[in-house]
Amino acid sequence: MAGPRKSNPAQAEALLAQLRDQYLAELPSSIEALEVGLLSLQQGENAPQALADLYRQFHSLKGSAGTYGLDLVTRICHQAEEHLNPAVNGQAATDDAFIDRGLGYLDLMRDVVDGTRSNDDVVLQSVVQALERVRSDVLANRISGLIVEESGLNVALYEAVLADLNVHLSASNSSYAALQRILIEPYDVLITAQEMSVLSGSAMIAAVKCSEPPRPVCILITSNEDLQIPAGVAPDHVIVRGTGMKTSLHNVVARVLAAQRTPAAEP
């Protein structure tokens, strides 16, 4: 009887590199398809379906980019999804400014392809700076928050609780995807449920606490009052589900917002 096959790390790395190169080779055609979709919005024909298709395409590109370690493509797709999301939900107009920003994300993606193929760090760094400028413009002096929760009803509840605060909220129903997102894009506040399928909220927060700064203020929402979490990787705030949850969440995020507005003391 043959024994188990031995893994070959070098062969695996070579295969991954080959798949990554293939992804980069095919990315320009995907960008062209996205551009056609965005420009079709100017015609105003079947905009809901066009927006849904665009969102799906960005989401697919994001997943593959994460697999191949193309963090800049992942980051661009994240921001593009957030840009599309209000229009997908009927809460924003698909005017020229909306389309122009979407096209801008595609131009940045083209730069990533060129910079990655030529190993040009200057080009790649310029993309990082451009993304930071766009994100700063989107935030418009608001703090940024990421909600990690599998229940859409709970996400809607948290958004309603924080609606009167100056917070720009994003949401993810996957703790693993959210962790990847936090490691490549800065957030001021992380609000996560403990009860997540793949990676518990406390485990995700522990990973965030072990990452390089800047790190978000981490808020854990749980049904368990007796969580035992080591101090070094513990959440900054633990909120137990119940009658006082909404008030507690609002107050904690309000304090984070106040702290962001307070100028740092002179040395």
C-alpha positions in Angstrom: 0.0 0.0 0.0 1.4 3.4 -1.0 2.0 5.8 1.8 0.7 9.4 1.9 2.0 11.8 -0.7 4.6 14.2 0.6 3.9 17.9 0.1 6.3 19.9 -2.0 6.3 23.5 -0.8 8.5 24.7 -3.8 6.1 23.1 -6.2 3.1 24.6 -4.5 4.7 28.0 -4.5 5.5 27.7 -8.2 1.9 26.7 -8.9 0.5 29.6 -6.9 2.9 32.0 -8.7 1.7 30.6 -12.1 -2.0 31.2 -11.1 -1.2 34.7 -9.8 0.5 35.5 -13.2 -2.5 34.2 -15.0 -4.8 36.3 -12.8 -2.8 39.4 -13.6 -2.8 38.5 -17.3 -6.6 38.2 -17.3 -7.3 41.2 -15.0 -7.1 43.9 -17.8 -10.0 42.2 -19.6 -12.0 42.1 -16.3 -11.3 45.8 -15.9 -12.6 46.5 -19.4 -15.8 44.6 -18.6 -16.3 46.7 -15.4 -15.7 49.9 -17.4 -18.4 48.9 -19.9 -20.7 48.2 -17.0 -20.0 51.6 -15.3 -20.5 53.5 -18.6 -23.8 51.7 -19.2 -25.1 53.5 -16.1 -25.0 56.7 -18.1 -27.7 55.3 -20.4 -30.0 54.6 -17.4 -31.1 51.3 -18.8 -31.7 48.5 -16.3 -29.5 50.2 -13.7 -30.4 47.9 -10.8 -29.2 44.8 -12.7 -26.0 46.6 -14.0 -25.2 47.7 -10.4 -25.7 44.1 -9.1 -23.5 42.8 -11.9 -20.7 45.3 -11.1 -20.9 44.5 -7.4 -20.6 40.8 -8.1 -17.7 41.3 -10.5 -15.7 43.4 -7.9 -16.5 40.8 -5.2 -15.2 38.0 -7.4 -12.0 39.9 -8.3 -11.5 40.7 -4.6 -11.7 37.0 -3.5 -9.2 35.9 -6.1 -6.8 38.8 -5.4 -6.8 37.8 -1.7 -5.9 34.2 -2.6 -2.9 35.4 -4.7 -1.7 37.9 -2.1 -2.5 41.0 -4.3 -3.5 43.1 -1.3 -3.8 46.3 -3.3 -6.3 44.8 -5.7 -8.3 43.6 -2.7 -8.2 47.0 -1.1 -9.4 48.7 -4.4 -12.3 46.2 -4.7 -13.2 46.8 -1.0 -13.5 50.5 -1.6 -15.3 50.0 -4.9 -17.9 47.8 -3.3 -18.5 50.4 -0.6 -18.9 53.0 -3.3 -21.4 50.8 -5.2 -23.3 49.7 -2.1 -25.6 52.7 -1.5 -26.6 52.8 -5.2 -27.2 49.0 -5.2 -29.6 49.6 -2.2 -31.3 52.5 -4.0 -29.8 55.1 -1.6 -27.5 57.0 -4.0 -27.8 58.3 -7.6 -25.7 56.9 -10.4 -24.7 60.4 -11.6 -21.5 61.5 -13.4 -19.6 61.9 -10.2 -20.6 58.4 -9.1 -19.4 56.9 -12.4 -16.2 59.0 -12.4 -15.2 57.6 -9.0 -15.9 54.1 -10.1 -13.7 54.6 -13.2 -11.0 56.0 -11.0 -10.9 52.7 -9.1 -10.4 50.9 -12.4 -7.5 53.2 -13.3 -5.9 52.4 -10.0 -6.3 48.7 -10.7 -4.6 49.2 -14.1 -1.7 50.9 -12.3 -1.5 47.9 -9.9 -1.2 45.5 -12.8 1.5 47.6 -14.4 3.4 48.2 -11.2 3.2 44.5 -10.1 4.4 43.2 -13.5 7.3 45.6 -13.6 8.1 45.4 -9.8 7.8 49.2 -9.7 7.4 50.1 -6.0 7.0 53.8 -6.9 3.8 53.1 -8.9 2.4 50.8 -6.2 3.1 53.3 -3.5 1.3 56.0 -5.6 -1.7 53.7 -5.7 -1.7 53.4 -1.9 -1.5 57.2 -1.5 -4.4 57.6 -4.0 -6.6 55.1 -2.1 -5.9 56.9 1.1 -6.9 60.3 -0.5 -10.1 58.8 -1.8 -10.9 57.1 1.5 -10.3 60.4 3.4 -12.6 62.2 1.0 -15.3 59.5 1.5 -15.0 59.6 5.3 -15.2 63.5 5.3 -14.0 63.8 8.9 -16.0 60.8 10.1 -14.5 57.9 12.0 -14.6 54.6 10.2 -16.2 51.5 11.7 -16.4 47.9 10.6 -19.3 45.7 11.8 -18.7 41.9 11.7 -21.9 40.0 12.2 -23.7 37.1 10.4 -27.2 38.4 11.1 -28.3 41.1 8.7 -31.0 42.1 11.3 -28.2 42.8 13.9 -26.2 44.8 11.4 -29.3 46.9 10.7 -29.8 47.3 14.5 -26.2 48.5 15.1 -26.4 50.9 12.2 -29.6 52.3 13.6 -28.1 52.7 17.1 -25.2 54.6 15.7 -27.1 56.6 13.0 -26.8 59.9 14.9 -23.0 59.6 15.3 -20.5 60.8 12.8 -19.4 57.3 11.8 -18.9 55.7 8.4 -19.9 52.1 8.8 -19.1 49.0 6.7 -20.2 45.5 7.3 -18.9 42.0 6.8 -20.7 38.7 7.5 -17.3 36.8 7.6 -14.9 37.2 10.5 -12.1 35.7 8.4 -12.7 38.2 5.5 -13.0 41.0 8.0 -9.7 40.2 9.6 -8.0 40.3 6.1 -9.7 43.6 5.6 -8.5 45.2 8.8 -4.9 44.1 8.2 -4.7 46.0 4.9 -7.1 48.9 5.6 -7.2 51.1 8.7 -10.4 51.3 10.8 -11.1 53.4 13.9 -13.6 51.0 15.4 -14.2 47.2 15.1 -17.6 46.0 16.3 -17.9 42.2 16.2 -20.2 39.5 17.4 -18.5 36.7 19.5 -20.7 34.1 17.9 -19.2 33.8 14.4 -19.0 30.5 12.4 -15.4 30.4 11.1 -13.5 32.5 13.6 -15.0 33.7 16.8 -15.1 37.5 17.5 -12.6 37.2 20.4 -10.2 35.2 18.2 -10.4 37.8 15.5 -9.8 40.6 18.0 -6.8 38.6 19.4 -5.3 38.5 15.9 -5.9 42.3 15.5 -4.2 43.0 18.8 -1.1 41.1 17.6 -0.9 43.0 14.4 1.0 46.1 13.6 -0.5 49.5 14.6 -2.6 51.4 14.0 -5.3 49.1 15.4 -9.0 49.8 15.8 -10.8 50.1 19.1 -12.2 46.6 19.5 -15.8 46.1 20.7 -17.0 42.5 21.3 -20.8 41.8 21.5 -21.6 38.6 23.2 -24.3 36.5 24.9 -21.7 35.1 27.3 -21.0 37.1 30.4 -18.1 34.9 31.5 -15.7 34.9 28.6 -12.1 34.2 29.7 -9.8 36.1 27.4 -6.1 36.9 28.2 -5.5 40.5 29.0 -3.0 41.2 26.2 -5.4 40.2 23.5 -8.7 41.2 25.1 -11.3 43.5 23.5 -11.2 47.1 24.6 -14.9 46.8 25.4 -17.2 43.9 26.0 -21.0 44.5 25.6 -23.4 41.7 26.7 -26.5 41.3 24.6 -29.7 42.4 26.5 -31.8 45.4 27.3 -28.8 47.7 27.8 -26.9 46.7 24.7 -28.0 49.5 22.5 -27.2 52.2 25.0 -23.8 50.7 25.8 -22.8 50.4 22.2 -23.8 54.0 21.5 -21.9 55.3 24.5 -18.8 53.4 23.7 -18.6 54.6 20.0 -19.5 58.1 21.1 -16.5 58.1 23.4 -14.3 56.8 20.6 -15.5 59.6 18.4 -14.9 62.2 21.1 -11.4 60.9 21.6 -10.7 61.2 17.9 -11.7 64.8 17.9 -9.6 65.7 21.0 -6.2 67.1 19.9 -3.2 65.2 21.2 -1.4 66.9 24.1 1.8 68.8 23.3 4.9 66.8 24.3 
